[in-house]
Amino acid sequence: MALSRRMAASALLLLVLLVATEMGATTTKVAEARDCLSQSFKFKGACLSSSNCAAVCHTENFPDGECHRQHLELKCFCKRPC
């Protein structure tokens, strides 16, 4: 009888610990910023370097730019947070 009480007490303690750790674990949801893309008007030729693309995008008042494949061609797309 003493063994079953001890087992019940241990099981109850384990259950309380599991519930407490689940309640104590706070999950923080962080919203990720989305980027809006716009094809560069000034970039000429195939986009082979995202750093060159970004430099041209700076002249178009965009903070960044990167190469993307569009219809089997690599084109420069300027991006900014939406």
N, C-alpha and C positions, 0 to 999 in steps of 0.2 A: 504494500500500500504506500509506504514511504517512497518507494522508487517511482511509482506512477505520479505522485504529487511532485516529485522532483523533476520528472520528465515534463509534466504539464507546465510547471513554473519556468523551465528552460525554454520550452516552446513559446510560451507567452512572452518571455523576455526577448527572444529572437524576433518574434513578430513585431513587438514594439520598436526594436532597433531598426528593423527594415522600414517600417512606416515612418519613423523619425528621419531616417536618411533620405527617403523619398521626398518628404516635406521640406527638408532643409536644402535640398538641391534646387537652387533657383536657376532657371534657364532665362537667359536674356536674349531676346530676339532683336537683332540689329537689322534695320532696313538697309539693303545695299542700293547704292545709287546706280541708276541706269544711265547708260551713255547713248546719246543720240548721234547718229552717223549721217554725214552728208558728203557726197562725192565731191572731191576737190575740182574747182574750175580751172585753177592755174597749173596743176601738176600735168606735165607732158610725158608721154611714153609709158612703158611698163613700170609698175611700182616694184622695185627690187629691194628697197631699203626703207624700213619704217621710219628711220631717223630722218632721211631726206623728205619723206612724206610729211612728217611732223613739222619740219622746218618750213615747208611750203604752206602748211595749214596755219602756222603762226602768222604768216603774211595775210591770211584770210580771216584773221581774228578768231581762230579756234585755239584752244589750249593744247591740243594733241592731235595726232593723226597716225594711221597705220594702214598697211597694205591688206587688201582683202581680195579674194578671188571672186570675180563676177563674170559669168558666161565664159569660162576658160581663160579669162584675162586677169592679171593682177592690176588692180586699180587702187589709187590713193583715196582713202576716206578720212575726212576730218571728223573729230569727235569732241563732244562736250557733254557735261552732265545735263540731263533733262530737267 
